[in-house]
Amino acid sequence: MPKLGPGRLEGKTALVTGGAKGIGRHYSQALAAEGARVMIADIADGKALTAEIAGRHGADSVASHKFDVSDEKAVKHLVAQTIECFGQIDVLVNNAALYSTLTPREFTAWDTELWDRVMAINVRGPYLMVRHVAPHMMERRSGKIINIASGAAYKGVPRMLPYVTSKGAMLAFTRALSRELGAYGIAVNSLSPGYVLSDTGLENSAHVEDERIPVRNSRAFKRDAYPEDLLGTLVYLASSDSDFVTGQSIVVDGGSVNN
Ligand SMILES: NC(=O)c1ccc[n+]([C@@H]2O[C@H](COP(=O)([O-])OP(=O)(O)OC[C@H]3O[C@@H](n4cnc5c(N)ncnc54)[C@H](O)[C@@H]3O)[C@@H](O)[C@H]2O)c1
C-alpha cells in the first residue's frame, strides 16, 4: 500500500550520485526530509552538506563518500561502504554527470577525448552504479532506480552534442533496464529536467546566455526553473506512490518539451 504524507521514505536508504552539489544537493536534502537515510556520493566533497543534513535529521540519517562514477573499482567500494553503513539500498539516483562545466560549442569542436569523458561519466557511470547496486535490490526484490536524463535529449538542443547524446542514452537505458529488472520488483524510471538555475549551472555564463531566456520563452509556464521544481517528482519516483510505474521518463520543465 502506498505510504502517503510526509516521511514517505521512512526506513529507506537512498544513494545519490553527484549528491553534494548543484541539483543533486537538493535531491539529497529532499530525500532526507522524507525520512530516507542518504548516501551522498560525489567527486566533490559532501562533508558540509552531510553536516547540514545530520544537524536537521540526525547523525544516522546521512553519510558521504568521495568517488569517481566512471571508475568501476571506486563504484564497488562506494556500494560496499553504503551497505556497511546503512545495510541496504532502496533508491538509487543516477544524477552525477558532466554538465555545468561543459562549454557549448559546434559539433566539430568536441575533441574525442572530451567526448569519451562525457560518455564515461554520463553513460558508463550510471551503468556501473546499476551493475553494483541492482544485485542488492534483486536479493530483496524491491528498489527504485531513477536516472536523471534531460529535456535536451527530447529537444535536440544544439552545441552540446556529446551531452545531449549521453542523455538520450539514459532514456533508452531506462526502458531496456526496466524490462530486465521488472521481474525483481525493481522500478526503473527517468526524470528529465528542463534548464534549471542551479548554483553550479549559474557559474557557467555560456549556459546562462544560450539557454535562460530562450528556454523560458519556450515554456507553457513562462518562468525560470529551480531545483525545488524537481523535488516532488523525484520523491514520487522514489516512493511507493509510483509502485506500478516503470520504464517511463517524466519531463519536468514547465511545458517546454510538449509531445
Ligand atoms: N542544470 C540543468 O539545467 C539540467 C537540466 C537537465 C538535466 N540536468 C541533469 O541534472 C543532473 C545535475 O545537474 P547539475 O546542473 O547539478 O549539474 P552539475 O554539473 O553541477 O552537477 C553534476 C554533479 O555530478 C558530480 N560529478 C561530476 N563528475 C563526477 C564524477 N566523475 N564522479 C562523481 N560525481 C561527479 C559533480 O560534482 C556534481 O555534484 C545532471 O545529470 C544533469 O545532466 C541538469
The ligand as a Tripos MOL2 file, in Angstrom:
@<TRIPOS>MOLECULE
LIG
   44    48     1     0     0
SMALL
NO_CHARGES

@<TRIPOS>ATOM
      1 N1         21.0420   22.1060  -14.6330 N.am      1 LIG1
      2 C1         20.2320   21.8360  -15.6330 C.2       1 LIG1
      3 O1         19.6740   22.7480  -16.2480 O.2       1 LIG1
      4 C2         19.9570   20.4230  -16.0390 C.ar      1 LIG1
      5 C3         18.9670   20.1840  -16.9880 C.ar      1 LIG1
      6 C4         18.6850   18.8630  -17.3620 C.ar      1 LIG1
      7 C5         19.3610   17.8250  -16.7720 C.ar      1 LIG1
      8 N2         20.3160   18.0970  -15.8420 N.ar      1 LIG1
      9 C6         21.0000   16.9580  -15.2410 C.3       1 LIG1
     10 O2         20.8380   17.0140  -13.8360 O.3       1 LIG1
     11 C7         21.9850   16.4870  -13.1860 C.3       1 LIG1
     12 C8         22.5790   17.5120  -12.2380 C.3       1 LIG1
     13 O3         22.8120   18.6890  -12.9570 O.3       1 LIG1
     14 P1         23.5550   19.9530  -12.3300 P.3       1 LIG1
     15 O4         23.0410   21.1470  -13.0080 O.co2     1 LIG1
     16 O5         23.5140   19.8900  -10.8560 O.co2     1 LIG1
     17 O6         24.9930   19.6600  -12.9380 O.3       1 LIG1
     18 P2         26.4340   19.7460  -12.2930 P.3       1 LIG1
     19 O7         27.3740   19.6360  -13.4260 O.co2     1 LIG1
     20 O8         26.5270   20.9510  -11.4620 O.co2     1 LIG1
     21 O9         26.4220   18.5400  -11.2930 O.3       1 LIG1
     22 C9         26.8050   17.2830  -11.5200 C.3       1 LIG1
     23 C10        27.1910   16.6260  -10.2050 C.3       1 LIG1
     24 O10        27.9250   15.4660  -10.5560 O.3       1 LIG1
     25 C11        29.1920   15.4780   -9.8750 C.3       1 LIG1
     26 N3         30.1740   14.7890  -10.7030 N.ar      1 LIG1
     27 C12        30.7620   15.2360  -11.8410 C.ar      1 LIG1
     28 N4         31.6380   14.3340  -12.2950 N.ar      1 LIG1
     29 C13        31.5950   13.2760  -11.4400 C.ar      1 LIG1
     30 C14        32.2950   12.0380  -11.3810 C.ar      1 LIG1
     31 N5         33.1970   11.6950  -12.3010 N.pl3     1 LIG1
     32 N6         32.0020   11.1920  -10.3620 N.ar      1 LIG1
     33 C15        31.0860   11.5200   -9.4170 C.ar      1 LIG1
     34 N7         30.4020   12.6950   -9.4140 N.ar      1 LIG1
     35 C16        30.6600   13.5560  -10.4210 C.ar      1 LIG1
     36 C17        29.5100   16.9470   -9.6570 C.3       1 LIG1
     37 O11        30.4650   17.1490   -8.6200 O.3       1 LIG1
     38 C18        28.1280   17.4960   -9.3260 C.3       1 LIG1
     39 O12        27.8170   17.3180   -7.9670 O.3       1 LIG1
     40 C19        22.9340   16.0570  -14.2920 C.3       1 LIG1
     41 O13        22.7170   14.6980  -14.6090 O.3       1 LIG1
     42 C20        22.4970   16.9290  -15.4560 C.3       1 LIG1
     43 O14        22.8410   16.3640  -16.6770 O.3       1 LIG1
     44 C21        20.6320   19.3580  -15.4670 C.ar      1 LIG1
@<TRIPOS>BOND
     1     1     2 1
     2     2     3 2
     3     2     4 1
     4     4     5 ar
     5     4    44 ar
     6     5     6 ar
     7     6     7 ar
     8     7     8 ar
     9     8     9 1
    10     8    44 ar
    11     9    10 1
    12     9    42 1
    13    10    11 1
    14    11    12 1
    15    11    40 1
    16    12    13 1
    17    13    14 1
    18    14    15 2
    19    14    16 1
    20    14    17 1
    21    17    18 1
    22    18    19 2
    23    18    20 1
    24    18    21 1
    25    21    22 1
    26    22    23 1
    27    23    24 1
    28    23    38 1
    29    24    25 1
    30    25    26 1
    31    25    36 1
    32    26    27 ar
    33    26    35 ar
    34    27    28 ar
    35    28    29 ar
    36    29    30 ar
    37    29    35 ar
    38    30    31 1
    39    30    32 ar
    40    32    33 ar
    41    33    34 ar
    42    34    35 ar
    43    36    37 1
    44    36    38 1
    45    38    39 1
    46    40    41 1
    47    40    42 1
    48    42    43 1
@<TRIPOS>SUBSTRUCTURE
     1 LIG1         1 GROUP 0 **** ****
